[in-house]
């Protein structure tokens, strides 16, 4: 039986990959349309979309950190006392 923490880690990793793919697709679309539309390209709209994706990236990072801290605490360790290299 899988633990809730393992399921959460898997879901978080899937979300992270989806965000990375969305960022790559947005860059690809931007490159194609910027070339085709030249001066009519809506730069501000693409910057806003990229900023929105960064918000989701930050959310995923924060949730990952929160999950790591919970797992460490549940294991009897203080999250602040474990070096970063030991967390990976």
N, C-alpha and C positions, 0 to 999 in steps of 0.2 A: 504494500500500500504506500502511495506517495504522500509525503508530508505537504502541508500547506505552504511551507517555506520553499520547498523544491518547486511546487507548482507556480508560486509567485515569481521565483527566479526565472523559470522558463518563460512565463508570460512577459516579464520585464525584458528578457532577451529578445523575444519576438517583437515586442514594441520597438525596441532599439533598432533592430534590423529594418522594420517597416519605416521608421523615421529616416534612417540612412538612405533607404531606397527612394523615399519621397523627396529627400533633398537632392539626390542625384537626378531624379526625373525632372524636378523643377529647374535645375541648372541646364539640363538638356533642352527642355522646352524654351527656356529663356534664351539660350544660345541660338536655337533655330529661329525663333520669332524675332529676336533682336536683329539678326541678319536680314530676315525677310522684310520687316517693317521699318527698319532704320529709325528715322526721326519720330515715327508714330508709335514706337514701342512704349508701353506703360511702365516705365521704370519703377515708379512709386508702388504700383500694385505688386510687382515681383519682390520688391524690398519688404513690403508688408507681409507677403506670404512666407518669405524666408525668415522674417522675425517671428512669425507665428510658429514655425517649425522649431526655432530655437527655444521658444517657451516650452514646447512639448519635450524637447531634449533635456532642458533643465528639470522639468517635472520628473522625467524618467531617472535622471541622475539622483535627484533628491529621494525618490522612492527606493532606489537601489541602496543608497546610503542608509536610509531608515531601516530597510530590511536587514542589511548587514549588522547594524547595531542591535536589532532585536535578536538576531540569531546568536550574536556574541553574548548578549545579556542572558539569554536562555541557557547558554552553555556555561554560565558562571563567570564570564570574563567581562571586564570593564572595557567598553568600546574605545575610550580615549587612551587606554594603556597599551593597546596593541599597535605595533608599528604597521604602517601602510603596506610594506612589502610582505608582511605575514597575512594580510587580508586577501590577497589575490589567489 
